Amino acid sequence: MDLQLRARLLAVPAITALVANGTAVSLDERPTSLGFPAIVLTEASPGEEWNHGGPDGLCSARWQFDYFGLEVPALIALRNAVRTEMLQLRDVDGVRFHEAALVTSFTVEPEMLDGGARVYRRLQEYEFFWEYLS
């Protein structure tokens, strides 16, 4: 499901217009080649829904979205574009993503790069249900 989540974000013109090279969305780490602004997706907690017969096919997950950029207004625009998308029901490559709930949002201390540039960071966590389509 993680690759489908990344693909979901990259399919949204409002998001690709804001990230570096239209592709700066990665899983688990921020490669130095990613550029800015960028989004890093990290699974915070996976989950399966169960009934008396075992897993019912509906999974719950909490994902952390880290936004990195050299300018705060660009990060705010990116964060807002992602929020708009995550409020939608979407089917992507055999996975149905149900509407997400924003559970955490905050600002992280800027990171100093060599040469003195500051990288600003915002963080959000979303919780949502998802399922494989048959």
DRENLUMSE-895891 format. One record per residue: x, y, z of N, C-alpha, C in turn; residue in one letter. Coordinates in steps of 0.05 Angstrom, whole numbers, plus 5000, padded with zeros to 4 digits. Example, Ala and Ser with C-alpha at 12.3 -4.5 7.8 and 13.67 -1.06 7.14 Angstrom:
BEGIN
+------+------+------+-------+-------+-------+------+------+------+---------+
| n_px | n_py | n_pz | ca_px | ca_py | ca_pz | c_px | c_py | c_pz | residuo |
+------+------+------+-------+-------+-------+------+------+------+---------+
| 5264 | 4886 | 5156 |  5246 |  4910 |  5156 | 5264 | 4934 | 5156 |       A |
| 5257 | 4955 | 5142 |  5273 |  4979 |  5143 | 5258 | 5001 | 5157 |       S |
+------+------+------+-------+-------+-------+------+------+------+---------+
// end
This chain:
BEGIN
+------+------+------+-------+-------+-------+------+------+------+---------+
| n_px | n_py | n_pz | ca_px | ca_py | ca_pz | c_px | c_py | c_pz | residuo |
+------+------+------+-------+-------+-------+------+------+------+---------+
| 5016 | 4976 | 5000 |  5000 |  5000 |  5000 | 5017 | 5025 | 5000 |       M |
| 5042 | 5024 | 5010 |  5058 |  5048 |  5011 | 5065 | 5059 | 4984 |       D |
| 5070 | 5042 | 4964 |  5075 |  5052 |  4937 | 5050 | 5065 | 4925 |       L |
| 5027 | 5054 | 4931 |  5002 |  5066 |  4921 | 4997 | 5093 | 4935 |       Q |
| 5005 | 5096 | 4960 |  5001 |  5122 |  4973 | 5019 | 5143 | 4960 |       L |
| 5044 | 5136 | 4954 |  5062 |  5154 |  4940 | 5050 | 5161 | 4912 |       R |
| 5041 | 5140 | 4898 |  5030 |  5145 |  4871 | 5005 | 5163 | 4873 |       A |
| 4990 | 5159 | 4894 |  4966 |  5176 |  4897 | 4974 | 5206 | 4898 |       R |
| 4994 | 5212 | 4914 |  5002 |  5240 |  4917 | 5013 | 5251 | 4890 |       L |
| 5029 | 5234 | 4877 |  5041 |  5242 |  4852 | 5021 | 5245 | 4828 |       L |
| 4997 | 5235 | 4832 |  4976 |  5237 |  4812 | 4960 | 5263 | 4814 |       A |
| 4966 | 5279 | 4835 |  4951 |  5304 |  4840 | 4966 | 5328 | 4829 |       V |
| 4957 | 5341 | 4808 |  4971 |  5363 |  4797 | 4977 | 5386 | 4817 |       P |
| 4959 | 5391 | 4836 |  4964 |  5412 |  4856 | 4988 | 5405 | 4874 |       A |
| 4994 | 5379 | 4877 |  5017 |  5371 |  4893 | 5042 | 5370 | 4876 |       I |
| 5041 | 5358 | 4852 |  5065 |  5356 |  4835 | 5074 | 5384 | 4826 |       T |
| 5056 | 5403 | 4825 |  5065 |  5430 |  4818 | 5081 | 5443 | 4840 |       A |
| 5079 | 5433 | 4864 |  5093 |  5445 |  4887 | 5118 | 5431 | 4896 |       L |
| 5121 | 5405 | 4889 |  5145 |  5391 |  4898 | 5167 | 5393 | 4877 |       V |
| 5192 | 5391 | 4885 |  5215 |  5393 |  4867 | 5212 | 5373 | 4844 |       A |
| 5216 | 5382 | 4820 |  5216 |  5365 |  4796 | 5190 | 5350 | 4792 |       N |
| 5169 | 5357 | 4807 |  5143 |  5343 |  4804 | 5144 | 5315 | 4815 |       G |
| 5166 | 5307 | 4828 |  5169 |  5279 |  4837 | 5179 | 5276 | 4865 |       T |
| 5184 | 5298 | 4879 |  5198 |  5296 |  4905 | 5179 | 5287 | 4927 |       A |
| 5171 | 5262 | 4925 |  5156 |  5248 |  4946 | 5170 | 5221 | 4950 |       V |
| 5179 | 5216 | 4974 |  5194 |  5191 |  4979 | 5184 | 5177 | 5004 |       S |
| 5192 | 5152 | 5006 |  5184 |  5136 |  5029 | 5208 | 5134 | 5049 |       L |
| 5202 | 5139 | 5074 |  5220 |  5134 |  5097 | 5244 | 5152 | 5100 |       D |
| 5255 | 5163 | 5079 |  5279 |  5181 |  5082 | 5279 | 5202 | 5060 |       E |
| 5294 | 5223 | 5066 |  5297 |  5245 |  5047 | 5324 | 5243 | 5033 |       R |
| 5325 | 5231 | 5009 |  5351 |  5230 |  4995 | 5361 | 5258 | 4989 |       P |
| 5387 | 5262 | 4989 |  5398 |  5288 |  4983 | 5391 | 5297 | 4955 |       T |
| 5386 | 5279 | 4937 |  5379 |  5286 |  4909 | 5350 | 5293 | 4906 |       S |
| 5334 | 5291 | 4927 |  5305 |  5296 |  4924 | 5298 | 5325 | 4917 |       L |
| 5313 | 5344 | 4928 |  5308 |  5372 |  4923 | 5286 | 5382 | 4942 |       G |
| 5279 | 5408 | 4939 |  5259 |  5421 |  4956 | 5240 | 5437 | 4939 |       F |
| 5215 | 5439 | 4948 |  5202 |  5425 |  4970 | 5199 | 5395 | 4965 |       P |
| 5196 | 5380 | 4987 |  5194 |  5351 |  4985 | 5175 | 5341 | 5007 |       A |
| 5165 | 5317 | 5002 |  5148 |  5303 |  5022 | 5162 | 5276 | 5028 |       I |
| 5164 | 5269 | 5053 |  5173 |  5242 |  5061 | 5150 | 5229 | 5076 |       V |
| 5143 | 5205 | 5067 |  5121 |  5189 |  5079 | 5133 | 5167 | 5096 |       L |
| 5123 | 5165 | 5121 |  5133 |  5144 |  5139 | 5109 | 5131 | 5153 |       T |
| 5108 | 5104 | 5152 |  5086 |  5090 |  5165 | 5091 | 5092 | 5195 |       E |
| 5071 | 5104 | 5209 |  5073 |  5107 |  5238 | 5061 | 5082 | 5253 |       A |
| 5039 | 5072 | 5242 |  5028 |  5047 |  5253 | 5009 | 5034 | 5234 |       S |
| 5015 | 5010 | 5227 |  4997 |  4995 |  5209 | 4974 | 4983 | 5226 |       P |
| 4954 | 4973 | 5213 |  4933 |  4960 |  5229 | 4914 | 4945 | 5211 |       G |
| 4902 | 4924 | 5222 |  4882 |  4909 |  5208 | 4857 | 4909 | 5225 |       E |
| 4835 | 4909 | 5211 |  4809 |  4906 |  5225 | 4802 | 4877 | 5226 |       E |
| 4792 | 4867 | 5248 |  4786 |  4839 |  5252 | 4757 | 4836 | 5259 |       W |
| 4746 | 4812 | 5252 |  4720 |  4804 |  5262 | 4725 | 4775 | 5273 |       N |
| 4704 | 4761 | 5280 |  4707 |  4735 |  5292 | 4720 | 4715 | 5273 |       H |
| 4719 | 4720 | 5247 |  4731 |  4702 |  5228 | 4760 | 4709 | 5221 |       G |
| 4771 | 4730 | 5233 |  4798 |  4738 |  5226 | 4799 | 4766 | 5213 |       G |
| 4820 | 4772 | 5199 |  4821 |  4798 |  5186 | 4798 | 4802 | 5166 |       P |
| 4786 | 4825 | 5166 |  4763 |  4829 |  5148 | 4770 | 4844 | 5123 |       D |
| 4796 | 4849 | 5119 |  4805 |  4862 |  5094 | 4807 | 4892 | 5095 |       G |
| 4795 | 4904 | 5116 |  4797 |  4933 |  5119 | 4819 | 4939 | 5139 |       L |
| 4838 | 4955 | 5130 |  4861 |  4961 |  5147 | 4860 | 4990 | 5156 |       C |
| 4870 | 4995 | 5179 |  4873 |  5023 |  5188 | 4903 | 5029 | 5190 |       S |
| 4910 | 5053 | 5184 |  4939 |  5060 |  5184 | 4942 | 5089 | 5193 |       A |
| 4964 | 5094 | 5205 |  4972 |  5121 |  5211 | 4998 | 5127 | 5197 |       R |
| 4999 | 5148 | 5181 |  5023 |  5155 |  5166 | 5031 | 5183 | 5173 |       W |
| 5057 | 5187 | 5175 |  5069 |  5213 |  5179 | 5077 | 5225 | 5153 |       Q |
| 5070 | 5250 | 5148 |  5077 |  5265 |  5124 | 5096 | 5287 | 5134 |       F |
| 5121 | 5287 | 5126 |  5140 |  5308 |  5132 | 5144 | 5325 | 5107 |       D |
| 5141 | 5351 | 5110 |  5144 |  5370 |  5088 | 5170 | 5385 | 5093 |       Y |
| 5187 | 5386 | 5073 |  5213 |  5400 |  5075 | 5215 | 5421 | 5053 |       F |
| 5225 | 5444 | 5060 |  5228 |  5465 |  5040 | 5245 | 5488 | 5049 |       G |
| 5253 | 5504 | 5030 |  5271 |  5527 |  5036 | 5255 | 5552 | 5042 |       L |
| 5228 | 5552 | 5038 |  5211 |  5575 |  5044 | 5186 | 5565 | 5057 |       E |
| 5178 | 5578 | 5079 |  5154 |  5571 |  5094 | 5128 | 5572 | 5077 |       V |
| 5124 | 5593 | 5062 |  5098 |  5594 |  5046 | 5095 | 5570 | 5028 |       P |
| 5117 | 5561 | 5016 |  5115 |  5538 |  4998 | 5107 | 5513 | 5014 |       A |
| 5117 | 5510 | 5038 |  5110 |  5487 |  5055 | 5080 | 5488 | 5063 |       L |
| 5070 | 5512 | 5069 |  5042 |  5515 |  5076 | 5024 | 5507 | 5053 |       I |
| 5032 | 5517 | 5029 |  5016 |  5510 |  5005 | 5016 | 5480 | 5000 |       A |
| 5039 | 5468 | 5003 |  5042 |  5439 |  4999 | 5025 | 5423 | 5019 |       L |
| 5028 | 5431 | 5044 |  5012 |  5418 |  5066 | 4982 | 5420 | 5060 |       R |
| 4973 | 5444 | 5051 |  4945 |  5447 |  5046 | 4935 | 5431 | 5022 |       N |
| 4952 | 5428 | 5002 |  4945 |  5412 |  4978 | 4943 | 5382 | 4986 |       A |
| 4961 | 5373 | 5003 |  4959 |  5345 |  5012 | 4934 | 5341 | 5030 |       V |
| 4928 | 5360 | 5047 |  4905 |  5358 |  5064 | 4879 | 5356 | 5047 |       R |
| 4877 | 5372 | 5026 |  4854 |  5371 |  5009 | 4852 | 5343 | 4996 |       T |
| 4874 | 5332 | 4987 |  4874 |  5305 |  4975 | 4867 | 5284 | 4995 |       E |
| 4878 | 5285 | 5019 |  4873 |  5263 |  5038 | 4844 | 5262 | 5048 |       M |
| 4829 | 5283 | 5043 |  4801 |  5283 |  5052 | 4783 | 5269 | 5031 |       L |
| 4795 | 5259 | 5010 |  4780 |  5246 |  4988 | 4782 | 5216 | 4990 |       Q |
| 4761 | 5203 | 4980 |  4761 |  5174 |  4975 | 4775 | 5169 | 4948 |       L |
| 4795 | 5152 | 4948 |  4810 |  5147 |  4923 | 4817 | 5118 | 4919 |       R |
| 4815 | 5109 | 4894 |  4825 |  5082 |  4887 | 4850 | 5086 | 4870 |       D |
| 4872 | 5073 | 4879 |  4897 |  5075 |  4865 | 4910 | 5048 | 4862 |       V |
| 4913 | 5039 | 4838 |  4927 |  5013 |  4832 | 4919 | 4990 | 4850 |       D |
| 4892 | 4986 | 4852 |  4882 |  4963 |  4868 | 4879 | 4968 | 4897 |       G |
| 4883 | 4993 | 4906 |  4879 |  4999 |  4935 | 4859 | 5022 | 4937 |       V |
| 4839 | 5018 | 4955 |  4820 |  5039 |  4961 | 4829 | 5053 | 4986 |       R |
| 4833 | 5079 | 4984 |  4839 |  5096 |  5007 | 4814 | 5111 | 5015 |       F |
| 4805 | 5107 | 5040 |  4782 |  5121 |  5051 | 4792 | 5148 | 5061 |       H |
| 4773 | 5166 | 5066 |  4779 |  5193 |  5075 | 4796 | 5191 | 5100 |       E |
| 4816 | 5209 | 5102 |  4834 |  5209 |  5124 | 4826 | 5229 | 5145 |       A |
| 4835 | 5224 | 5170 |  4831 |  5243 |  5192 | 4859 | 5254 | 5199 |       A |
| 4862 | 5280 | 5200 |  4887 |  5292 |  5209 | 4888 | 5290 | 5240 |       L |
| 4908 | 5276 | 5250 |  4910 |  5272 |  5279 | 4932 | 5289 | 5292 |       V |
| 4952 | 5297 | 5277 |  4974 |  5313 |  5288 | 4984 | 5332 | 5267 |       T |
| 4991 | 5356 | 5275 |  5003 |  5375 |  5257 | 5020 | 5394 | 5273 |       S |
| 5046 | 5397 | 5266 |  5063 |  5416 |  5280 | 5087 | 5423 | 5264 |       F |
| 5101 | 5444 | 5274 |  5126 |  5454 |  5262 | 5150 | 5442 | 5276 |       T |
| 5170 | 5435 | 5261 |  5195 |  5424 |  5271 | 5217 | 5445 | 5268 |       V |
| 5235 | 5445 | 5286 |  5258 |  5463 |  5285 | 5272 | 5462 | 5258 |       E |
| 5279 | 5485 | 5246 |  5293 |  5484 |  5220 | 5319 | 5470 | 5221 |       P |
| 5327 | 5458 | 5200 |  5352 |  5443 |  5197 | 5372 | 5462 | 5183 |       E |
| 5396 | 5462 | 5192 |  5417 |  5479 |  5179 | 5434 | 5461 | 5161 |       M |
| 5435 | 5469 | 5136 |  5452 |  5454 |  5116 | 5479 | 5467 | 5115 |       L |
| 5498 | 5452 | 5104 |  5525 |  5464 |  5099 | 5521 | 5489 | 5082 |       D |
| 5535 | 5510 | 5088 |  5533 |  5534 |  5073 | 5513 | 5554 | 5086 |       G |
| 5499 | 5545 | 5107 |  5481 |  5563 |  5122 | 5452 | 5563 | 5113 |       G |
| 5444 | 5548 | 5093 |  5416 |  5548 |  5084 | 5399 | 5534 | 5106 |       A |
| 5375 | 5544 | 5109 |  5356 |  5532 |  5128 | 5336 | 5515 | 5112 |       R |
| 5330 | 5492 | 5123 |  5309 |  5475 |  5112 | 5287 | 5475 | 5133 |       V |
| 5264 | 5485 | 5125 |  5241 |  5486 |  5143 | 5225 | 5460 | 5140 |       Y |
| 5212 | 5454 | 5162 |  5198 |  5428 |  5163 | 5171 | 5431 | 5177 |       R |
| 5151 | 5419 | 5165 |  5125 |  5416 |  5177 | 5118 | 5386 | 5178 |       R |
| 5103 | 5378 | 5197 |  5096 |  5350 |  5200 | 5066 | 5347 | 5204 |       L |
| 5054 | 5327 | 5192 |  5027 |  5320 |  5196 | 5025 | 5289 | 5198 |       Q |
| 5006 | 5280 | 5215 |  4999 |  5251 |  5215 | 4970 | 5248 | 5207 |       E |
| 4966 | 5229 | 5189 |  4939 |  5223 |  5181 | 4932 | 5194 | 5188 |       Y |
| 4908 | 5189 | 5196 |  4898 |  5162 |  5201 | 4875 | 5157 | 5182 |       E |
| 4876 | 5134 | 5169 |  4856 |  5128 |  5149 | 4853 | 5098 | 5146 |       F |
| 4830 | 5090 | 5135 |  4825 |  5062 |  5128 | 4832 | 5058 | 5099 |       F |
| 4841 | 5034 | 5093 |  4847 |  5027 |  5065 | 4842 | 4997 | 5062 |       W |
| 4838 | 4989 | 5037 |  4833 |  4960 |  5031 | 4842 | 4954 | 5003 |       E |
| 4849 | 4929 | 4999 |  4855 |  4920 |  4972 | 4829 | 4915 | 4957 |       Y |
| 4827 | 4923 | 4933 |  4803 |  4918 |  4917 | 4805 | 4891 | 4904 |       L |
| 4783 | 4877 | 4903 |  4783 |  4850 |  4891 | 4777 | 4851 | 4862 |       S |
+------+------+------+-------+-------+-------+------+------+------+---------+
// end
